[in-house]
Amino acid sequence: MIYLDQSATSLKKPAEVARAVYQALTGTLGNPARGAHQAALEALKAVGRARRSLADFFGVGPMDLAFTPNATYALNIAIKGALSKKDRVLTTRLEHNSMLRPLYEMQAQGMALDFVPLNKQGFYHWADVRSALRPDTTAIAVNAMSNVTGDIAPLPEIAELCFKRDLLLILDLSQYAGTRPLPVMKNHPRALIAFTGHKSLYGPQGSGGLIRRGPVTLRPLITGGSGVLSFSHTHPDSFPEVCEAGTLNVPAILGLEAAVKWLTRQGLMHVQEQVDALRLQLMEGIQSIPHLKVYGAQRDAGPVAAFNIAGMDSGAVSQLLDEQYGIMTRPGAHCAPLWHEAMGTREQGAVRFSFSCFNTQEEIDMAIAALRAIAKTAD
Amino acid sequence: MSQLLYTFSSSHTAMEAELLCEDAGHPCRLIPLPSMISAGCGLALLCPDAYGAAVNHLLTTHRLHLEGLYQGGGKTWEKVCHDLS
């Protein structure tokens, strides 16, 4: 079995992650922030330490990081909690539905929504963002790394623009987090930054979070138990409680902490080089295959590659790879409908390969050979 | 012996305060909030009086929002201040 669908979820996790989850499930942890007995305090302390580890990893303060079940929840909290019908948001046609659908919901309530168009390569330049900006734009919402092609957004320039014009930046790190450090920014704008734990951070599913930078007020999306202000009719709007209604997923959070500690020990740059080399190996190996069209604008993109073979349905190619070669990939639209419309692949979709540091050069060689064989059938 | 009791608007803030004290080697710990004190969070940070200045400095430096600061012990607590800044 060769698993090349790591952007959906990384299949193999470090042993430390499994150990941390197991210990959380079999140890002496109660419900964090619910009570003051020893087990509750132990759980609260474990979550507090995990919050610090994640905050250190992202270079923010611990009280500016909230845990959520995944990036979709985090983006929903950010978009529906910080924006209103008075806002005008600029986003791109590269976005995932986890960004688009909450934005569409807000648009239906009266919020204005503009899009940065994509070029022939299915990407955009920094200048396109500037051109699409309106005088009354109040926020920019972008994906840091495309989940289809791995192309990386011009983050420093977008952040600087947001800073200078006091725009709220809503950033989706779903694919980006764990693949490389956040770029150095001259100035940090007000921002809400969503991440998931189960992709390139190598944490468990059910882990993720929302980072707040600067003064941003949020309305709670989900309300309920908070462990504080029990007699109030409303959920607290303080951060991180505003994002953390109900019992936290402590095993997943502690697994994610173990994962980022493991990543830090390995060296993020070292892991990045390893994974980037696999992508490059694939790209070089498939460039001479006839009928194969590769998408994406950047040579040094993230650990994702998308392509099609002639007019073959992407689902059929993915099925052949799975059933005849034991290679698992993702076909279809990848929840990025506007990118596919821009590239004319709404019906065909695209085959996506995505990598983790647990993939090997031998696996990539086998994938290249399989693609070469499938492409021959398109002659 | 007189002690200090720091109260917070959230349990996570209270825990962050305890972790900061633990890192600094201050002998402070979280306890259930005494019922005579009205505060949002069910936890409070109990510290020896002698560490008050150091703890105040830590909380201010890390901008942890304080709901109240009390002095006393047992069942008797007197509010000292709301805000350390």
Interface residues (C-beta under 8 A of the other chain):
Chain A: P32 A33 G35 A36 L41 L44 K45 V47 G48 R49 R51 R52 G61 P62 M63 S226 G227 V228 L229 P236 S238 P240 E241 E244
Chain B: S9 S10 S11 H12 T13 M15 E16 E18 L19 L30 I31 P32 L33 G40 C41 G42 L43 H62 R63 L64 H65
